[in-house]
Amino acid sequence: MFIQVHFASHTNTHTHIHTHVHTKLLFICHILCMQQIDLKADVSTALVTELSPKTDYSLTVYAIYPSLIGDSVTITSQTTPLPQPSNFRVIEEGLFSLRLGWTPPLGKLSGFKIFIPRSNRPGFTYEQLLPGTTSSHVIDSLEEDKKYTISIYAVYPQGPSEPVSIVGKTLKLVPVQQFLVQNATTDTVQARWVSVKGATGYRLTWASPDGHIENINLGDTFNFYMIQGLHPGSEYTVTINPIFGDIEGPVTSTKVKTLESSAVQTLKVSAVTTSAAVISWNSVPGATGYRLAWGPTPEFVGRDRPRQLALNGSTTEYHLKNVPHDTEYVLTLYVLFGSVVGPGISATFRTSPLGYVSNFKVTSYTSTSIDVEWSPIVGATEYKLSWNSDDSSPQSHYLDRSVLSHRIEHLNPQSTYIIIICAVYGNSEGPEISLSQLTAAVSDSEQIQAVRGLKVVDIGVNSFTLSWRKTPGASGYKISWIPFLGGDEKSHVVSAASTTFTIRNLQESSAYKIQVASMVANREGSPVLVTARTCEETFIHLNVIQIMDLPKVNGFAALNTTDSSTVLNWTRVAGVSGYLLSWRHISETLGPGFTSYKISDLLYGRTYIFTIRPLYGEVEGPISTVYQRICKTSLQCFDYISETSMNPGFTCYNMLTVDI
């Protein structure tokens, strides 16, 4: 230790100065020791070294002249204490030991002195000297679950520093807490526990009822172990105790019984339909869950893909849905015990084929209608009824699954109709079954209906084009025409399928009376009369342009499609009197102000054809068509095509739908 002394010197009046160091050791019974340093006359600072730490010193300075000693000045100062170790702490507690750590101070160290309690002599301690480079130390041979006060000194050449003390406590010899043995199978159990502080390992032991004992020593990082090789349906005593070096801690014990059987005994498939089945099985005690896997057998690969799902331990039944019809499946059910997969059990089943409609028959008929009925079929979502004759085009009608009868109307008398029905299963149609029926002849007392909706839709220089609506029960139509001012009457008979006819070879700019009558066999109904005048040559170009250039509906598209509805949108057409919107067997006439229309109650998965025509009074404009599949989300792609077969020179957009 040292003290720096500063003082003022007299200029050119003294030759040197004597500094008297007076040491006063108050803690050693005031014994005084004297030291003296001679300094030159030009020195005003002196460093006094090799002093004792934390000690009071009196320092006196004398001015020395050639012939005398001047007055003295005295001050008192204290040296600082020696630096102590810092961050003195217990790093690790053991059952019979404590590991200590500290940070060495700066300076020249001789070592460290640790005062270690002596457990066999209360109140006494023994000390241990450690090298100056040491920063940790283990005190062993202590007692379990006991507090100790431990002190450390830094030792310098001048002596020891002031002590630094801490209190540490050894660990208590405790048993394993929260010891669980669970997830038993026929030959395994899982043991889990909470780690014990300070334990260097664990001893796990299990004993069978016949006295056979096995054990295993596990490291301190273990808190889980699966015991294997057990006997089914046996009760075992499982114990565990922590190990602290060579000392074994208290034992914790529990009992567990393995399962008689860990497999499902009964796997049953019932309520099999074309697209679903019910899978059921017996509950397995101790199971935490089940894994059900299914897929087509090799013969039916490609009809469906393999699938699997996890079920909770309380489930004993699963409803398998949306599988293809007439497909054989293999099922496998596994039992889960935590992360362990137990044995599986398998079964096969085959979904039902799409069935025929049964008991399909005609219940009554007239000259213009046929009544049919049939029996319900399980799994059908609707029925498709179709009919046609030799002189008529095929027609179809979809009926809800609750409908089991239907009247087919507007037929021709004395005509043979082929009637076909099939069940529809979601997106698939079942096999067809058909029958034929001859409609009755028209009796004399039966009145023939008149033609409706007769109008002239095109006028030329030498021709008229007529259109009308189909008359129920008519076997044909007779068209007659005669000049308005008199002349020869001419006529022509067309089939029942016709709704238009063009009269040709007429005189230019001449008026005609035109009659159209419905016919049933050889009988004629009351004729409907219209009059028209052929054009002059100068007007023909205007009329053709008017007929051919009627505007079509643009921007016709299906938007906001859900699983049962869609919204049709289009661009308003100037000058129209309305719109004719059609899909399947339904038509709706809308006012000129409509530019969208929502259609509900559509069938999920079915593709619909929607058409729209602008109306100009009694004249229908060109058709626009959109195809839309009813599903929740779709990507819509548009192709630009020419519909020359419908209206030459007009175009429309064909919309294709791809499911996501």
Summary of the structure (lengths in Angstrom):
residues: 660
radius of gyration: 55.6
end to end distance: 88.3
largest distance: 179.3
contacts: 1955
relative contact order: 0.05
helix: 3%
strand: 52%
